Amino acid sequence: MQNYLRLLIALGFLCASPLPSTALMPALVQAAEPLPASEPSATEPAATESSQSALHSTGDRVSSRAVERLSQMFSPQIQATISACQTRGKVNVMAGATPQGSVVCGDGSPEATVAYSNYIETVSDILAASSLVGFRAVLQADPGLTPELLRTAFSSAEGVQLLRSAIQVAITQSDFLPATATESTTILADSVLERLRASLQDSSALNTLLGTPDQYSSVVDQFCLAPGMSVEQAKTAVPELNSLQLYAICIQESGVASEVLRTGQ
C-alpha cells in the first residue's frame, strides 16, 4: 500500500509542477504551476504545518493526515489488488496473466488471489482518477483556464507524448514497480494514458468528476470508507457514476490532492 501511495502522490505532482515542454501553450504551463494556499472544502481537513512538512519528494516515504486517511480507504479486496506482490518483487506486468488469469510476481511466483485484468484496471483507474482530481483543482483555481484548453493541449502528438513520459517518470520514481521494469512501466503508463485521454476528450468530465453532493456522500460512505464496497457494488448503488468517478471522490475526500497542491512541492 505504501508504494501505491507514493505513486498516487507522484501523479499528483504532474498537476502541481510545471510541464517542461514548448509543445504546450503557455497558459497550460501556468495551470500546472503550484497553487497558493486556499480555503479547504467542508469535506477536506485543513492542512497543518506538520502535515505540510510531512510531504517529501516522490522517491521519499510520505506521511501526512491525508495520506493516512487514504491508506485506510477501500475494501480489503481493492487493498489486496493494489498491494499485490509487494513483498515478492512487485507485479511483473510485462509477463501478462498466468493460465489461470492471475498476476505474476517479480520472483516468478503467481499471486492467485489477484486477477491480472483486475490489477491493470484497478491501478490504472486509480492513477487516472488522481490526475483528473489534480487537473480539476488547477482549472478551478484559475477561471481563465478551461477543460477545452487542457483537451487541446493533450490532443497533439507532442502533448500526448509529454503526458505519457510524465506518467512513466512518476511510476519509476515512486518505486511502485522495479526501476528496471521498463516494459511493465510502459504497459501501465499506456493504460493510464488511455483513460486520461478518453476523459479529457469529454468536455463535461472534469465538471462532473465528483458527481452531485448526494452522490459524493453516498460514495464516501459506501465505497471509500472501510469496509467498503467493490466497484461493481458501488456502480449498482450509484449507477450514474463510473469507476474513475468513484475513485476520484475517494481521493478528493482524503485531501491528498489538496495537500500536494498547497505544499507547492
C-alpha angles and dihedrals in degrees: 000000000000092000090049090054091050089053093047091053090045088056088049089058089061086070097038099049132063115266106235103218135105087207089080123070117254093249091061091049088051089051091056095054119106115279125233118247113286137186112278119240122247090263097046123082114234112253114245125206091255094050092049093051090050093070111090137171119309093260095053130084109266128212129177141130091262094049091048090051093050092048089061095051131098133038122296089253093056090045090052092049093051092048097044115146094354091140094039104058095289123265118322096217093177091060091065123205128333117242085267091053100250130129123266119229124225091256090058097255121125123241097219096188095058121066115217093227091050091048094053092044095048098045093043092049093050094047093046090048090051092055092046091052088052094047090049091052096052093045092051091051093060118042089197091068122077139186086247090061091051092046093050093049094052094042092075122086089242092051093049091050091049092052092046092050092048091052091049092050091049092052092047096046094045094061089230090131127020110282090236094052094099096155093048091049091051093051093050094043092051090051091052091045092053091056094045094050092049090052095044091052089061108082092205098045098095094042092052097035095111097038123220121323090258092049091047092053092046093052093047092051099041106028110021102041120069133295083029133177130264116257090253092053092047091051089054092049093046105020094173092070129073128214094267090055092049093054093040090058091053092049091048091048092051091058094226096127093048091047092053092048094046094052090052091212 
